[in-house]
């Protein structure tokens, strides 16, 4: 109804009456410049009616509520049916829709990046250099290999036992002692290499049961199906070669034998010992140390790659990298080793329970 009225108002033209003063009769009349004519395909018509009492503005278009939220400069520009802006009017105010849209997307991207980087935490104050980081990691890998391959087997043989002849419970106890020895050796290396930097900053190697990290751990548990899916993808990319002999681990043999004592010892290994010392080395030391030379998100990725490589299993690289990134984000958000240890323990318990079924 309103659009019909507007079209009639434009169709009717009142006669032009010009009254000139008596002294200006000889002055030639100059026709005022013609107003900007909209094309016939224009769908939006703007009519401004100025009166002495009030300033009337009649707008005949569909999206009236949308344009009312825009500024006055934009409202001065009549929109055509194809969505473009009249160049003569918008050029006065320097408005360019394409540029404004691009700037809007860039601003949103910067805002999202700022929120993400703020959520994962800030960098640590690292008192040591890359030389100390390399020294700790090399000594840790060496001790890990030496204890598991030479040290403990030699002590077991000196005690009069044969590792291959051990029962399921004996093998489970041997695995527990190996893991405990490797963890103690790793912590001793950290203490020896970092002793000259004591006292450390307050946000290093924190263990705190308090804090708002419980929901983060619960959210991390929701990532377990994704880790399982990545395991299948990794096996599809790098399948086990047919010539490789399929052997059962001592844990799987104990599960098949249904020995409760052996299963309890293995559960202590995978849910307590391994999460504690692995998180201390990779999340507690390596990840914060890397923030001296790279952003936090990059340190999370690099430490996750090192965490996956330390398991010496290429068939599990993708899930371990993803799991390491989840635990790294959890650690950087809380600045606390307890949440990442708990998530690590829950994941190992999840895998162990899937083997039992």
Secondary structure by P-SEA (a helix, b strand, c coil): caaaaaaaaaacccbbbbbbccccccbbbbbccccccccccccbbbbbbbcccbbbbbbbccaaaaaaacccccccccccccccccaaaaaaacccaaaaaaaaaaaaaaaaaaaaaaaacccccccccaaaaaaaaaaaaaaaaaaaccaaaaaaaaaccccccccaaaaaaaaaaaaaaaaaaaaaaaaaaaccccccccccccccccccaaaaaaaaaaaaaaaaaaaaaaaaaccccccbbbbbcaaaaaaaaccaaaaaaaaaaacccaaaaaaacccccccccccccccaaaaaaaaaaaaaaaacccccaaaaaaaaaaaaaaaaacccaaaaaaaaaaaaaaaaaaaac
